[in-house]
């Protein structure tokens, strides 16, 4: 025990010198690790208890524990002293009360939210209701009721985020078409803004979480000309009366006939660039006449009523509206970028 007492006395003296020499929290933490850490000097002494006679071990352990407690207390006291010194030093700082204060930062609507509001106003003026739907959807509403059965090849293109076999994060806002038609008979005219999710690789034109606006109109005598007229009017209200728009024949399981809706690229203005993949156009969304199978799935008679639907990506529209070349700008939380667009 005499050797242990001597070792502890020498250790405490060195510890107290090192604590007194520590001038900041980093140095003080270094002292703590050196003496009390997993490989610290006091820990080494504690592990050496097995080498002393068994009768002396309990008392040796008690002495080492008392020393450890004393060291911890001294470290806490030193930490408090350092913190008090920092506070006292700051109290001596002078403040020039005549110096101009920082400019107040005033928030604004996010550009995607602003586009959503513009579209909502346009359709509201034309008698459309604005409805919202859940972001977690059933597999049946997201696919089956929209004429996309489990073995349909188009289903692979959605590459979904499943929460369980029958639930997923919706891949489009189209399931709200099904929900709305099941609760309301024709005629019906709605738009559905909201988020959608797909396992897309993030690049200049794609995000795995994005915003869409869905439109649906069903009634007697509805035809494709009504769809083209409403979408052309929306695009020219958003981008100006001279905006170039095109409808390309396409395929979607839930519409027939179907068309992609494109607007001229903001990055190259039709010349071809990385943003548009060299085509000179940016795909805004898909559209078409509601497939008879979809109408039947919600209890509508496709021989009595017809309808059209569309789904547009709001980020794509915002890219065009604000001349943004990379869709990732909208999610990177850059104040300068958002202030510029505000």
C-alpha positions as a printed Julia matrix, in Angstrom:
342×3 Matrix{Float64}:
   0.0     0.0     0.0
   2.95    2.31    0.6
   3.88    2.12   -3.08
   0.28    2.83   -4.1
   0.08    5.82   -1.75
   3.31    7.18   -3.19
   2.18    6.66   -6.76
  -1.15    8.36   -6.07
   0.55   11.32   -4.37
   2.88   11.84   -7.32
  -0.01   11.41   -9.77
  -2.16   13.99   -7.95
   0.66   16.54   -7.93
   1.17   16.23  -11.69
  -2.6    16.3   -12.27
  -3.04   19.53  -10.29
  -0.16   21.2   -12.15
  -1.68   20.24  -15.5
  -5.14   21.45  -14.47
  -3.71   24.77  -13.35
  -1.85   25.13  -16.67
  -4.96   24.48  -18.8
  -6.06   27.77  -20.38
  -9.1    26.58  -22.37
 -11.66   23.78  -22.53
  -9.68   21.81  -25.09
  -6.6    21.7   -22.85
  -8.72   20.79  -19.84
 -10.31   17.92  -21.74
  -6.85   16.69  -22.68
  -5.98   16.56  -18.96
  -9.14   14.58  -18.23
  -8.33   12.0   -20.92
  -4.69   11.75  -19.82
  -5.55   10.92  -16.22
  -9.1     9.55  -16.19
  -9.64    8.24  -19.73
  -9.86    4.58  -20.69
  -6.09    4.4   -21.01
  -5.42    7.19  -18.49
  -2.85    7.01  -15.7
  -5.36    6.47  -12.88
  -7.06    3.77  -14.92
  -3.72    1.99  -15.31
  -3.28    2.1   -11.51
  -6.78    0.67  -11.01
  -6.04   -2.19  -13.41
  -2.87   -2.97  -11.41
  -4.85   -3.79   -8.25
  -4.76   -7.45   -9.25
  -1.03   -7.52   -8.6
  -1.27   -6.63   -4.89
  -2.17   -9.1    -2.1
  -5.87  -10.07   -2.01
  -6.37   -8.71    1.5
  -5.24   -5.24    0.43
  -7.29   -5.02   -2.78
 -10.58   -3.66   -1.3
  -8.8    -0.82    0.47
  -6.69   -0.11   -2.62
  -9.79    0.13   -4.78
 -11.39    2.49   -2.26
  -8.33    4.76   -2.21
  -8.18    4.92   -6.01
 -11.92    5.68   -6.24
 -11.56    8.51   -3.75
  -8.67    9.91   -5.82
 -10.76    9.64   -9.0
 -13.65   11.5    -7.35
 -11.3    14.23   -6.17
  -9.86   14.64   -9.67
 -13.35   14.83  -11.21
 -14.31   17.54   -8.73
 -11.2    19.54   -9.55
 -11.94   19.25  -13.28
 -15.5    20.53  -12.75
 -14.21   23.44  -10.68
 -11.63   24.3   -13.36
 -14.31   24.12  -16.06
 -16.51   26.53  -14.09
 -13.59   28.91  -13.65
 -12.84   28.91  -17.39
 -16.5    29.58  -18.28
 -16.67   32.44  -15.76
 -13.51   33.95  -17.22
 -15.02   33.91  -20.72
 -18.17   35.65  -19.46
 -16.2    38.27  -17.54
 -14.05   38.96  -20.57
 -17.12   39.51  -22.73
 -18.55   42.0   -20.22
 -15.71   44.34  -21.06
 -16.74   44.52  -24.74
 -18.06   47.89  -25.81
 -21.02   48.3   -28.12
 -21.27   51.2   -30.54
 -24.96   52.04  -30.25
 -24.71   54.38  -33.24
 -23.6    51.57  -35.58
 -26.39   50.46  -37.96
 -28.04   47.19  -36.99
 -28.26   44.18  -39.3
 -30.81   44.39  -42.07
 -34.03   42.57  -41.23
 -34.51   39.5   -43.41
 -38.08   39.33  -44.65
 -39.38   35.96  -45.71
 -41.24   35.28  -48.93
 -43.07   32.47  -50.67
 -40.88   29.7   -52.03
 -40.91   29.84  -55.86
 -42.57   26.41  -56.06
 -45.29   27.55  -53.65
 -45.73   30.72  -55.67
 -46.24   28.71  -58.88
 -48.72   26.49  -57.06
 -50.7    29.58  -55.99
 -50.7    30.99  -59.54
 -52.07   27.73  -60.96
 -54.68   27.49  -58.21
 -55.91   31.01  -58.99
 -56.15   30.22  -62.72
 -58.27   27.12  -62.23
 -60.37   28.67  -59.46
 -61.43   31.38  -61.9
 -62.63   28.62  -64.23
 -64.75   26.94  -61.56
 -62.39   24.18  -60.41
 -62.3    23.1   -56.77
 -58.92   22.72  -55.04
 -58.62   19.49  -53.04
 -55.78   17.83  -51.15
 -55.03   14.16  -50.66
 -52.84   11.96  -48.41
 -49.18   11.48  -49.26
 -49.31    7.88  -47.96
 -51.55    5.98  -50.36
 -52.85    2.48  -50.8
 -51.38    0.41  -53.57
 -54.9     0.0   -54.95
 -55.55    3.74  -55.29
 -52.07    4.56  -56.55
 -52.02    1.87  -59.23
 -54.91   -0.59  -59.55
 -57.77    1.93  -59.75
 -55.76    3.9   -62.32
 -55.62    0.92  -64.69
 -52.09   -0.12  -63.65
 -52.39   -3.74  -62.43
 -49.5    -5.49  -60.61
 -48.05   -7.03  -63.78
 -48.28   -3.87  -65.9
 -44.83   -2.86  -67.32
 -45.59    0.84  -66.74
 -45.58    0.16  -62.99
 -41.8    -0.38  -63.05
 -41.25    3.19  -64.25
 -42.66    4.64  -61.03
 -40.04    2.89  -58.83
 -41.93    3.48  -55.6
 -41.13    3.94  -51.9
 -43.15    1.19  -50.19
 -43.93    1.39  -46.45
 -45.51   -2.08  -46.46
 -46.87   -4.29  -49.28
 -50.17   -2.39  -49.49
 -48.99    1.15  -48.6
 -46.52    3.5   -50.28
 -45.58    7.15  -50.64
 -47.72    8.21  -53.58
 -45.82    8.34  -56.86
 -48.17   10.97  -58.33
 -51.17   13.04  -57.26
 -53.46   10.98  -59.52
 -54.86    8.78  -56.69
 -56.86   11.82  -55.59
 -58.78   11.55  -58.89
 -60.04    8.19  -57.67
 -60.88    9.44  -54.17
 -62.72   12.51  -55.5
 -64.78   10.6   -58.09
 -65.77    7.96  -55.54
 -67.22   10.63  -53.24
 -68.82   12.84  -55.91
 -70.75   12.03  -59.05
 -70.19   13.8   -62.36
 -69.81   16.55  -63.36
 -66.58   17.12  -61.44
 -63.75   19.64  -61.93
 -60.83   19.65  -59.47
 -57.12   20.32  -59.18
 -54.9    18.57  -56.64
 -51.58   20.21  -55.68
 -49.17   18.25  -53.49
 -45.98   16.22  -53.07
 -45.11   12.99  -54.85
 -42.23   10.54  -54.4
 -40.23    8.33  -56.78
 -36.85    6.61  -56.64
 -35.38    8.9   -59.29
 -31.66    9.63  -59.45
 -31.22   13.3   -58.53
 -29.92   15.37  -61.44
 -30.61   18.71  -63.16
 -34.16   17.64  -64.02
 -35.17   15.04  -61.39
 -35.75   14.84  -57.62
 -36.96   11.91  -55.53
 -39.43   14.21  -53.74
 -41.18   16.73  -55.95
 -44.45   18.64  -56.31
 -47.23   18.05  -58.78
 -50.58   19.57  -59.6
 -53.24   17.2   -60.84
 -56.25   18.34  -62.85
 -59.46   16.42  -63.55
 -62.66   17.31  -65.37
 -65.43   14.79  -66.06
 -68.88   15.39  -67.49
 -71.01   15.0   -70.6
 -69.4    16.04  -73.86
 -65.9    16.69  -72.48
 -63.24   16.27  -75.19
 -59.5    16.68  -75.8
 -59.95   20.2   -77.13
 -61.09   21.33  -73.66
 -57.9    19.87  -72.17
 -55.63   21.6   -74.69
 -57.44   24.88  -74.19
 -57.14   24.82  -70.38
 -53.47   23.8   -70.36
 -52.51   26.28  -73.08
 -54.28   29.02  -71.15
 -52.49   28.01  -67.94
 -49.06   27.98  -69.58
 -49.54   31.33  -71.27
 -50.79   32.89  -68.05
 -47.7    31.61  -66.26
 -45.13   32.37  -68.96
 -46.68   35.03  -71.17
 -48.86   35.04  -74.31
 -45.97   34.14  -76.62
 -45.02   30.94  -74.78
 -44.26   27.96  -77.01
 -46.16   24.8   -76.02
 -46.39   21.4   -77.62
 -48.43   18.26  -77.05
 -46.64   15.01  -77.94
 -48.53   11.72  -78.37
 -47.62    9.43  -75.49
 -48.92    6.55  -73.39
 -50.26    6.47  -69.84
 -52.3     3.55  -68.52
 -54.91    5.86  -67.0
 -55.58    8.05  -70.08
 -56.41    7.28  -73.72
 -55.45    9.08  -75.88
 -52.47   10.55  -73.98
 -50.04   13.39  -74.56
 -46.9    14.81  -72.97
 -46.97   18.58  -72.42
 -43.68   20.42  -73.12
 -42.57   24.05  -72.93
 -39.45   25.57  -74.47
 -36.35   25.25  -72.27
 -35.36   28.29  -70.16
 -31.67   27.41  -70.27
 -31.18   27.43  -74.05
 -34.51   28.84  -75.29
 -34.88   25.96  -77.69
 -31.24   25.59  -78.74
 -30.44   22.49  -76.68
 -28.5    22.28  -73.38
 -27.8    20.04  -70.36
 -31.04   21.07  -68.66
 -33.26   19.87  -71.51
 -30.99   17.03  -72.63
 -30.33   18.78  -75.94
 -33.96   18.73  -77.08
 -34.75   22.42  -76.53
 -37.9    21.44  -74.59
 -38.71   20.65  -70.96
 -41.38   18.1   -70.16
 -43.9    19.7   -67.81
 -46.22   16.73  -67.38
 -48.61   14.26  -68.89
 -52.24   14.56  -69.95
 -55.04   12.79  -71.78
 -58.62   11.61  -71.75
 -59.53    9.58  -68.67
 -59.4     5.88  -69.54
 -62.82    4.15  -69.52
 -61.45    1.55  -67.08
 -60.67    4.33  -64.57
 -64.19    5.69  -64.91
 -65.63    2.21  -64.35
 -63.43    1.64  -61.27
 -65.09    4.6   -59.51
 -68.64    3.77  -60.63
 -68.94    6.21  -63.55
 -70.51    5.15  -66.84
 -67.95    5.76  -69.65
 -70.77    5.65  -72.2
 -72.5     8.59  -70.49
 -69.57   10.79  -69.44
 -66.02   11.5   -70.57
 -63.21   13.41  -68.93
 -59.66   14.62  -69.14
 -56.82   14.7   -66.65
 -53.32   16.07  -66.44
 -50.41   16.04  -64.01
 -47.67   18.68  -64.1
 -44.42   18.96  -62.14
 -44.37   22.26  -60.26
 -40.57   22.37  -60.07
 -40.42   22.02  -63.86
 -42.85   24.91  -64.24
 -40.85   26.99  -61.74
 -37.65   26.26  -63.7
 -39.24   27.73  -66.79
 -40.92   30.65  -65.01
 -37.78   31.78  -63.16
 -35.16   30.77  -65.76
 -33.55   28.21  -63.42
 -31.34   25.66  -65.16
 -31.02   23.09  -62.35
 -33.99   21.71  -60.39
 -31.75   21.08  -57.36
 -31.59   24.83  -56.7
 -35.1    24.64  -55.25
 -34.1    22.31  -52.38
 -30.63   23.58  -51.44
 -31.88   26.32  -49.08
 -29.68   29.1   -50.44
 -31.01   32.41  -49.03
 -29.46   34.44  -51.85
 -31.19   32.28  -54.47
 -34.58   32.51  -52.76
 -34.25   36.26  -52.17
 -33.4    36.81  -55.81
 -36.52   34.96  -56.98
 -38.7    36.68  -54.37
